[in-house]
């Protein structure tokens, strides 16, 4: 020991090395170049795909798994035998792909879903996504006379559009509503209620029969914000929902929203919620429901697939629209929230943008949609994806719902525009509402305050729903 | 002389280089990113100066999370060390004294192994395990309460903001105490048995021997334990994220989770880095304060 100068020199050297490392492996840096991988467009190849350009697809390996994507890739390979198709699947979309977006080297198609979805607000505001407009106007794979746009179910273009540009294709179609077991209801002679007064009356009967009328996932209480907003939309009209999407002042305090919150708060006040539900996650609550410990649960149509392992035979789950709050509701009872899920995007800096669009066109073909519906028992976002396929009872009820609604389906977009608003403050406020720590006015107050914060935050890009 | 220096440098440089690239450089970059509005998806960003830090000062969610880390910092080391000391002394010297001298309670070897079990499990498994233990209807905790007739005490533990945070604290203590039982136990082995025997002959009670003999002789080990546990308390991310995800209503949020959500949930890497930088200074201050305190302690002695 006793060489202070030597030590200091070593430390300086280390600092220098660190500085070099900073420059070399900088998280902020990136390559800006893009290669043009397009070929000549023709009737057989309307999107101008370059035949031998490789295609990379990243799938979210969640509720739907990854098998369906392999069928789509096989179909793509059949059309372009010279193209090499690279498939990968992950649950950590953001963690895996964020560095690749920065480096300017994203995959060609990304299924941007799941708990660690890359925030759309960030993707869109940084121009990281390709406009899928050319896909909408291209002829469908099955019929050159029909545009892809016209094969989509209602709401799909809306839900993927940001300031008028169609950037995300929500491939799976989900119906959101209130689920019950047809077997339970048939056995007991109960009828699904069409009005809120009937709902409260039926809840009394159910409770008297020793079953909890409702259960809900208290740890993800936003599931219960869905029937509230759906009822508010049906009561006051789509304008009420649009005001919320556009972060308008006092949108959440609209009379219809407050009335809907009050109606559902009544379930907590009257003791119609399963005791303990406040501490359950979605799987725990859904399993309680499958075991017949509760009659109603709010969910989307992925429920059937998610609960496949624990649903008793003959349970016959079915989904129904939210009951009408009043006789003077703006929308009919049959109206429900129908929306896309599993947003597929083509990154703007993808090496094979044309191939990415074509891949989506393959997915939207009759064959592609049927492959999806058969593999994951969920509807795809194109009309008739369930034709000729034997559906489970839950999915069959979704198709009935869709037929009965006759175009009156609707959805909100604030949860896609401002994901955090739904995932954090609205979720938290809804948990408070159903734990009876606040009332309906308190709920609208909390949600409005959070929405106002988003409206003021300069770091959040705002979108306008037309 | 020169040859010796070269010799040392040859051995020191590679690890220092690795340390620079994988530890120092990310830290340095965090400072740089904290001064930008980088959103993490493109190479474009602008320098915004101290804006992120100004925003931090007014961010109620951040302060709420920081408060929870503060409570953890106070309670987790104290609870874990006290419990660890108690269990370790029961295992080492808690048994009846007989002619063979002082030894642990019957079955001490088994306890030593059992207490260490949680240490073998990964944090993810501990999280999932306890999440199910706390489940309102199917969970072991409410199940046990109901089985012994204490139905009134059964609660939706993780669904109630009054309990969720404390539930997480219990898990953190459970997950860590085993390691300190082993650590303290090993340290106690080096305390000569005759000290205990002499104390017992003089009529000292178990509690007295623990406070007057064991703790002073283990003081250095306890200090090390405190530092480790303080680091765990300032983090706490993994267990919180799995068990409560910060809820309900932010009642169990911690700074690590806030940082993660800001970066990967909201794609605001600039602001998230500012949170990281704030945490860096906080951890540093805690460490400095602690070193100062223990230094004085030694001087006084």
Interface residues (C-beta under 8 A of the other chain):
Chain A: X3 X6 X10 X13 X14 X15 X17 X18 X19 X20 X21 X22 X24 X25 X26 X27 X28 X29 X30 X32 X94 X95 X98 X101 X102 X104 X116 X118 X119 X121 X122 X123 X125 X126 X127 X128 X218 X219 X221 X275 X276 X277 X278 X279 X280 X281 X284 X287 X288 X293 X419 X420 X423 X424 X427 X428 X429 X431 X432 X435 X459
Chain B: X5 X8 X9 X12 X13 X16 X17 X19 X20 X21 X24 X25 X26 X28 X29 X32 X33 X36 X37 X38 X39 X40 X41 X42 X43 X44 X45 X131 X134 X135 X136 X137 X138 X142 X154 X155 X156 X157 X158 X159 X160 X244 X245 X247 X248 X249 X250 X261 X264 X265 X266 X267 X268 X271
